[in-house]
Amino acid sequence: MRYIFYILCILVILSAVVGYQFIKKRQPVQNAAIIINDRIITTDEFNTLYNSLPADRRSKTDFINSLIVKELLIQEAQEKVIDKEEPFRCSIKNFYEQSLIKLLMDRKFSSIQVIVTDDELKRYRELSNRNVTITIFNYDDENKAKKGVYRDSEQMTVSFEDLCDDIRYSIISLNEGDMLAPIKMGEKYTAVRLDKTEKDLSQPATQFDREQIRQTFTEWKKEKIIDDWIARLSENASIKILININD
């Protein structure tokens, strides 16, 4: 009789637990906006997602439908255990790393304050309708660059506007005969000397948009600061390359 009593007690307890879970599932979840199988999307979560949409794309019906389809597909993928597979883990890792780097770079870029002076804009305008003769010096390494021992050099005459951004914005600070300090470009060091400027009579005068030039000049200055910052990170880090890079 004692064993029968124990069995009946266990059955009563199990019935109570099952009944409670059944009733709990049937009761409306507090603050629920959408329930998709076992997934509960609360009103606060729904509003946050919906309000993050651009104003011109806020069709609540379309958004709810897309949310349901997305959740159903996620549940189906989880049921097939795709979220445990290595390709999925790698894709999540790559997305996480890229998002982290983007957030860091965005914050760094927005924190940089630079000024493009009126004198710089004036000099840019003076050069914008001129041909410039420059000499580019290439050095094998940093030590040779510091000593001025260049491997080769090339002189060219081109329109100021046809120069790449790095050279065009850099030589604004130079007078004829002045030379920029060598900078690292890839595996080598390069320096530029401004030899001569002369008016380009063969081309019509370039339209000068002061604010556009100021904006692009500002972005270039910020990018140079970012490049220097990344270079310092590399210099201050402990980096060991243990593989044969020639393989």
C-alpha positions in Angstrom: 0.0 0.0 0.0 2.9 2.4 0.8 4.3 2.0 -2.7 0.9 2.6 -4.3 0.6 5.8 -2.1 4.0 7.0 -3.3 3.1 6.3 -6.9 -0.2 8.2 -6.6 1.7 11.2 -5.0 4.1 11.3 -7.9 1.3 11.1 -10.4 -0.5 14.0 -8.7 2.7 16.1 -8.6 3.4 15.4 -12.3 -0.2 16.2 -13.2 0.0 19.5 -11.3 3.2 20.5 -13.1 1.9 19.6 -16.5 -1.4 21.4 -15.8 0.4 24.5 -14.6 2.6 24.6 -17.8 -0.4 24.1 -20.0 -2.3 26.9 -18.2 0.8 29.1 -18.3 1.1 28.7 -22.1 -2.5 29.5 -22.6 -2.4 32.6 -20.5 -1.6 35.8 -22.4 2.0 37.0 -21.8 2.2 40.4 -20.2 3.3 43.1 -22.6 3.4 40.7 -25.6 3.0 42.2 -29.0 3.6 39.1 -31.2 3.9 35.5 -30.2 5.4 33.1 -32.8 5.5 29.6 -31.4 7.6 30.0 -28.3 9.1 33.3 -29.3 7.6 36.3 -27.5 8.2 39.7 -29.0 7.2 42.3 -26.3 5.6 45.6 -27.1 8.8 47.5 -26.1 10.9 45.3 -28.4 8.5 45.7 -31.3 8.4 49.5 -30.9 12.2 49.7 -30.8 12.5 47.7 -34.0 9.7 49.5 -35.7 10.9 53.0 -34.8 14.4 52.2 -36.1 13.0 52.0 -39.6 13.3 55.1 -41.9 10.1 57.2 -41.8 9.3 56.4 -45.4 9.4 52.6 -44.8 7.1 52.5 -41.8 4.3 50.3 -43.0 3.3 48.5 -39.8 1.6 45.6 -41.7 4.6 45.0 -43.9 6.9 45.2 -41.0 4.9 42.7 -38.9 4.8 40.3 -41.9 8.5 40.5 -42.4 9.1 40.1 -38.7 7.0 36.9 -38.6 8.7 35.5 -41.7 12.2 36.2 -40.3 11.4 34.6 -37.0 9.9 31.5 -38.6 13.0 31.1 -40.7 15.2 31.5 -37.7 13.2 28.9 -35.8 13.4 26.5 -38.7 17.2 27.0 -38.9 17.6 26.4 -35.2 15.5 23.3 -35.4 17.9 22.0 -38.0 20.8 22.9 -35.7 22.3 25.2 -38.3 23.2 27.7 -35.6 25.6 25.1 -34.1 27.5 24.5 -37.4 31.0 25.8 -37.9 30.2 27.9 -41.0 27.5 29.8 -39.1 29.9 30.4 -36.1 32.6 31.7 -38.5 30.1 34.1 -40.2 28.9 35.4 -36.8 32.5 35.9 -35.8 33.4 37.8 -39.0 30.3 40.0 -38.7 31.1 40.7 -35.1 34.7 41.7 -35.8 33.7 43.8 -38.8 31.0 45.6 -36.8 33.4 46.2 -33.9 36.0 47.7 -36.2 33.5 49.9 -38.0 32.2 51.2 -34.8 35.7 52.0 -33.5 36.7 53.7 -36.8 33.4 55.7 -36.9 34.0 57.0 -33.3 37.7 57.7 -34.0 36.9 59.6 -37.2 34.1 61.7 -35.6 36.3 62.5 -32.6 39.0 64.1 -34.8 38.9 67.9 -35.1 40.8 69.5 -37.9 40.8 73.0 -39.5 41.3 73.9 -43.1 42.5 77.4 -43.0 41.7 80.2 -45.4 45.3 80.4 -46.5 45.2 76.7 -47.4 42.1 77.3 -49.5 43.7 80.3 -51.1 46.8 78.3 -52.0 44.7 75.5 -53.4 42.8 78.0 -55.6 46.1 79.4 -56.9 47.4 76.0 -57.9 44.1 74.6 -59.3 44.7 76.2 -62.7 48.4 75.5 -62.9 50.7 72.7 -64.0 53.1 71.5 -61.4 56.5 69.9 -61.9 57.3 67.5 -59.1 60.0 64.9 -58.4 59.2 61.7 -56.6 62.0 60.0 -54.7 61.8 56.4 -53.6 63.7 54.9 -50.7 64.3 51.3 -49.8 63.7 51.7 -46.1 63.3 54.2 -43.2 67.0 54.6 -42.5 67.8 55.4 -46.1 64.9 57.8 -46.2 66.2 59.6 -43.1 69.7 59.9 -44.7 68.3 61.0 -48.0 69.7 58.0 -49.9 67.1 57.4 -52.5 66.9 54.4 -54.8 65.5 56.2 -57.8 63.5 59.3 -58.7 61.1 60.4 -61.3 60.2 63.9 -62.4 56.9 64.7 -64.0 54.8 67.7 -65.0 51.0 67.3 -64.6 47.9 69.4 -64.0 47.5 70.1 -60.2 44.0 68.7 -60.4 45.2 65.4 -61.9 47.5 64.7 -58.9 46.3 62.0 -56.5 44.8 63.3 -53.2 47.9 62.6 -51.1 50.2 64.6 -53.3 47.8 67.3 -54.2 46.9 68.2 -50.6 50.4 67.7 -49.3 52.2 70.1 -51.7 49.9 73.0 -50.8 52.2 73.8 -48.0 55.3 73.8 -50.2 57.1 76.6 -52.1 59.1 75.8 -55.2 62.1 73.8 -54.2 60.6 72.6 -51.0 60.4 68.8 -50.3 58.0 66.8 -48.2 59.3 64.5 -45.5 59.4 60.8 -46.7 56.3 58.8 -45.9 55.8 55.1 -45.9 53.8 53.8 -48.9 53.4 50.0 -48.9 56.9 48.5 -48.4 58.8 51.6 -49.4 59.3 55.2 -48.4 58.5 58.1 -50.8 59.1 61.8 -50.8 57.9 64.6 -53.1 59.6 67.8 -54.1 57.8 70.7 -55.7 60.1 71.9 -58.5 58.0 74.4 -60.4 54.4 75.7 -61.1 53.2 77.4 -64.2 49.8 78.5 -65.5 48.1 76.0 -67.7 47.0 78.0 -70.8 45.7 75.0 -72.6 42.9 74.4 -70.1 39.8 76.5 -69.2 39.8 77.9 -65.7 38.6 75.3 -63.1 35.5 76.2 -61.2 36.4 76.6 -57.6 33.8 75.3 -55.1 35.2 76.6 -51.8 33.0 74.6 -49.5 33.4 71.3 -51.4 37.2 71.7 -51.4 37.1 72.5 -47.7 35.1 69.3 -47.0 37.3 67.0 -49.1 40.4 68.7 -47.7 39.1 68.1 -44.1 38.3 64.5 -44.8 41.8 64.0 -46.2 43.4 65.5 -43.1 41.3 63.2 -40.9 42.3 60.2 -42.9 46.0 61.1 -42.5 45.5 61.3 -38.7 43.8 57.9 -38.8 46.7 56.5 -40.8 49.2 57.8 -38.3 47.1 56.5 -35.4 47.1 53.0 -36.9 50.8 53.2 -37.6 51.4 54.0 -33.9 49.2 51.1 -32.8 51.4 48.8 -34.9 54.6 50.3 -33.6 53.5 49.9 -30.0 52.2 46.4 -30.4 54.1 43.1 -30.0 53.7 41.4 -33.3 55.4 38.1 -34.3 55.0 36.6 -37.7 55.8 32.9 -37.4 54.9 31.7 -40.9 56.9 31.8 -44.0 55.5 34.6 -46.0 57.2 33.3 -49.2 55.1 30.2 -49.3 
